[in-house]
Amino acid sequence: MRNGKYVVNSIENSLVKLLYSKNEEMEEVINISQFTHEIKQGDVVDIQFADNQMKSTLLEDETKQRREHAKRLMEKLINKNK
C-alpha cells in the first residue's frame, strides 16, 4: 500500500475498500481496526506508513468538497431529466 490520499469506497464485514486518489482504479482493502478514528463511506483520508504502523488522518475539508461536488452533480442530473 502506498502513502497518500485515499477515498473510502465501501465498508463491509470490517473490511474497508480504499481507492487511491491519484488513480481511483487502484484499490486497497484493509481491516477497519487499523483506523484510530471513525470513518465512513466517502471520507477522504491521508494514510502514511512508518515502522510497520499505519497512521490515518481524516481530511475533513476534502471530504466536504467531494460530497458537495457529488451533490451538485446529482442535482444537475435530476434537473436535466425534468
Number of C-alpha atoms within 10 A of each C-alpha: 12 10 14 14 20 27 23 23 19 15 17 9 7 10 14 22 20 24 20 23 17 10 9 12 9 12 16 15 15 14 13 17 11 13 16 11 10 9 16 12 13 16 22 27 23 16 17 16 13 8 5 7 9 13 15 19 15 18 15 12 11 14 17 14 12 16 14 12 12 12 12 12 12 12 11 11 11 10 9 8 6 5
